Structures are given as structure tokens and as C-alpha cells.
Amino acid sequence: MNITVCIGSGCHVKGSRGIINILQGYIAENEAKIEIKLKACFCQGHCTEGVVVKFNEEIVTNITKDNIIDELEKRLDI
């Protein structure tokens, strides 16, 4: 799975760095079970709905530190 986290201005202000930190920890803890490529990007065109995370080709908005793991696990086959 490819995960891309927006780090543009709007998403940065809403906590994208914290989202990346949580994802990095999750990936490290589960690397034997899953293969995830984590990337960062700039604007995804949904600035008022940040933090924006793209799971493969699916754009998901309003990601927070509280819901990122739930949103990720919805899309994983583990």
C-alpha cells in the first residue's frame, strides 16, 4: 500500500507531521505483516478539509491523530 500525507500549509497547521509520526510508528511495529510506502506531498486540492491522506489512489480528508490508525486498518488486509 502507498500512503501519501499532505504537508502543504493547511494540512501542516492541522497536524500532518503528527500523522506522519503515528504512521511511521505503526509501520515499524507491523513491518513483518504489511508493506507500506509512506510519502509526503504538497496540496491535494482539499485544503479546507485537511489533513488529507491518500491511501493508494483514494483521497481521505479530515484525518486526525485520533482516526488515522482506524482509517489505515480499514484499508489493510492483515
C-alpha positions as CSV (number, residue, x, y, z in Angstrom):
1,M,0.0,0.0,0.0
2,N,1.1,3.5,-0.7
3,I,0.2,6.2,1.7
4,T,0.8,9.9,0.9
5,V,0.3,12.6,3.6
6,C,-0.2,16.2,2.5
7,I,2.3,18.5,4.2
8,G,1.0,21.7,2.5
9,S,0.3,24.7,4.6
10,G,-3.3,23.9,5.5
11,C,-2.5,20.3,6.4
12,H,0.7,21.2,8.2
13,V,-1.3,23.6,10.5
14,K,-3.8,20.9,11.2
15,G,-1.1,18.4,12.3
16,S,0.2,16.4,9.3
17,R,3.6,16.0,11.0
18,G,1.9,14.2,13.9
19,I,0.0,12.0,11.4
20,I,3.3,11.1,9.8
21,N,4.9,10.2,13.2
22,I,2.0,8.0,14.1
23,L,2.2,6.2,10.7
24,Q,5.9,5.7,11.0
25,G,5.5,4.1,14.4
26,Y,2.7,1.8,13.1
27,I,4.7,0.8,10.1
28,A,7.8,0.0,12.3
29,E,5.7,-2.1,14.7
30,N,4.0,-4.1,11.9
31,E,6.6,-4.3,9.2
32,A,6.6,-8.1,9.2
33,K,2.9,-8.2,8.4
34,I,2.5,-5.3,6.0
35,E,4.3,-3.4,3.2
36,I,3.6,0.3,3.3
37,K,5.4,3.0,1.4
38,L,4.9,6.3,3.2
39,K,5.4,9.6,1.3
40,A,4.7,13.2,1.7
41,C,3.3,15.6,-0.9
42,F,2.0,19.1,-1.2
43,C,-1.5,20.3,-1.9
44,Q,-4.1,17.7,-2.8
45,G,-6.8,20.3,-3.5
46,H,-8.8,19.8,-0.3
47,C,-7.1,22.4,1.9
48,T,-10.2,23.2,3.9
49,E,-10.7,19.5,4.7
50,G,-7.2,18.7,6.0
51,V,-5.3,16.7,7.0
52,V,-5.5,14.9,3.6
53,V,-4.1,11.4,3.3
54,K,-4.1,9.3,0.1
55,F,-4.3,5.5,0.5
56,N,-3.2,4.2,-2.9
57,E,-5.5,6.3,-5.1
58,E,-8.2,7.0,-2.5
59,I,-8.1,10.5,-1.1
60,V,-9.4,10.7,2.5
61,T,-10.0,14.1,4.2
62,N,-10.3,15.2,7.9
63,I,-7.6,12.8,9.1
64,T,-6.6,13.4,12.7
65,K,-4.2,11.7,15.2
66,D,-7.3,10.1,16.7
67,N,-8.6,8.5,13.5
68,I,-5.5,7.7,11.3
69,I,-5.0,4.2,12.5
70,D,-8.7,3.3,12.1
71,E,-8.7,4.7,8.6
72,L,-5.5,2.8,7.8
73,E,-6.7,-0.5,9.2
74,K,-10.0,-0.2,7.2
75,R,-7.9,-0.5,4.1
76,L,-5.4,-3.2,5.1
77,D,-5.7,-7.0,4.7
78,I,-3.9,-8.1,7.8
